[in-house]
Amino acid sequence: MNDQIQLEDREYVAGVYNRFPVAIVSGKGSIATDADGKNYIDMAAGIAVNIFGYCDEAWYRAICKQAAKVQHVSNLFYSEPCARLAHMLCDRTGMKKVFFSNSGAEANECAIKTARKYAADTKGSDCFTIITLKNSFHGRTITTLSATGQDHYHELYRPLTPGFVHAEAEDIDDIRRLASENKTAAIMLECVQGEGGVTALSREYVQAVAKFANDNDILLIIDEVQTGNGRSGKLYSYMNYDIQPDIVSTAKGLAGGLPLGATMLGEKVKNVLGHGDHGSTFGGNPVACAGGVSVLERIDDELLASVRRKSKLLFETFAKFDGIEKVTGMGLMIGLKTTKPAREVAEACIKDGVLCSVAKDRIRLLPALNIDDSLLFQAMDVIRKVVR
Ligand SMILES: *Cc1c(COP(=O)(O)O)cnc(C)c1O
């Protein structure tokens, strides 16, 4: 069965993904089952999306209940799950308004549009530059690709959207320099660079960036698409740094497996977008938002404490393994710099029953937040044998 699915996919699906040779057909919690009936411990969670694993009871009930009532209303009309989720997000973050979309890239597009409009309204239409970091990842639309600070993503798709410059991470002077050379609307960053290799920024640096932005009326946008929704051990990763961003984008884990993006707007920018300034047909979809409500309700202090505890366990255990040179990241977003090439390690892990992903030269682990300790121990055991 696996082989048949793979053949059909390779024939008919655009060849942009270098998939691992597994077709997942079902799952329960953090166990995935492939088309040949083989089970895997899932340490990737669909790239940080399946925040409570597969077929989670409460989540599944919430989305089915909503789908049985109304599956879509369009943004011509009001819908309860959308209003409720926006209210919950604001209560939990101190942000003031939320724009819903369907993906991380779209959440960032809204952040970028809001920043440009705010700067044009307050400083003039020649103030539009957004500073992002080298090695960042913000999405694959032409504009979010332009925001992404990695040249290899750019090469095929010029001309890019103008107005983005890329600063060296951990170097506040580079941000000062770029802000003095360009009329700057915003600084956008991931507190833990995900696709860039699972690297957490230092507290000193993030706080210095936040202060510089605030002192100069430059908006601070935090991209929480991957780090958000409990993954870092706090609800949003910026909360580990004691800063208050102006705009927060998130997506991946927000609806527990359904496509949903959110752009949260702080006090300064809450009214920047007015009627007709932005929109999305699917954005705020009731089924996706019902999933989001159910996910957010469960990311409480107890769950977050368990994320931090599991994180510590993984960090401390991996640090002792032969063949692992460095353990990076935060919470349940963990990068392993292995002596063997990462892709080779990932393929071996998957063969031995542990699903994982690769980011740059690292193995990237993003398990469901509620994964059992016993599965973590089993997965670590497989990884220990594969990396050495
Ligand atoms: C995945 C990701 C995106 C893009 O999200 P899509 O849903 O694929 O558009 C943007 N920013 C970060 C930090 C991400 O990890």
Ligand as a Chemical Component Dictionary entry (heavy atoms), coordinates in Angstrom:
data_LIG
# 
_chem_comp.id                   LIG 
_chem_comp.type                 NON-POLYMER 
_chem_comp.pdbx_formal_charge   0 
_chem_comp.three_letter_code    LIG 
# 
loop_
_chem_comp_atom.comp_id 
_chem_comp_atom.atom_id 
_chem_comp_atom.alt_atom_id 
_chem_comp_atom.type_symbol 
_chem_comp_atom.charge 
_chem_comp_atom.model_Cartn_x 
_chem_comp_atom.model_Cartn_y 
_chem_comp_atom.model_Cartn_z 
_chem_comp_atom.pdbx_ordinal 
LIG C1 C1 C 0 6.131 27.313 8.890  1  
LIG C2 C2 C 0 6.486 28.738 9.113  2  
LIG C3 C3 C 0 5.941 29.762 8.326  3  
LIG C4 C4 C 0 5.063 29.491 7.131  4  
LIG O1 O1 O 0 3.894 28.863 7.475  5  
LIG P1 P1 P 0 2.961 28.202 6.321  6  
LIG O2 O2 O 0 1.760 27.757 7.076  7  
LIG O3 O3 O 0 3.742 27.105 5.714  8  
LIG O4 O4 O 0 2.673 29.284 5.356  9  
LIG C5 C5 C 0 6.252 31.066 8.663  10 
LIG N1 N1 N 0 7.055 31.356 9.696  11 
LIG C6 C6 C 0 7.604 30.393 10.475 12 
LIG C7 C7 C 0 8.478 30.783 11.624 13 
LIG C8 C8 C 0 7.342 29.054 10.203 14 
LIG O5 O5 O 0 7.914 28.101 10.943 15 
# 
loop_
_chem_comp_bond.comp_id 
_chem_comp_bond.atom_id_1 
_chem_comp_bond.atom_id_2 
_chem_comp_bond.value_order 
_chem_comp_bond.pdbx_ordinal 
LIG C1 C2 SING 1  
LIG C2 C3 SING 2  
LIG C2 C8 DOUB 3  
LIG C3 C4 SING 4  
LIG C3 C5 DOUB 5  
LIG C4 O1 SING 6  
LIG O1 P1 SING 7  
LIG P1 O2 DOUB 8  
LIG P1 O3 SING 9  
LIG P1 O4 SING 10 
LIG C5 N1 SING 11 
LIG N1 C6 DOUB 12 
LIG C6 C7 SING 13 
LIG C6 C8 SING 14 
LIG C8 O5 SING 15 
# 
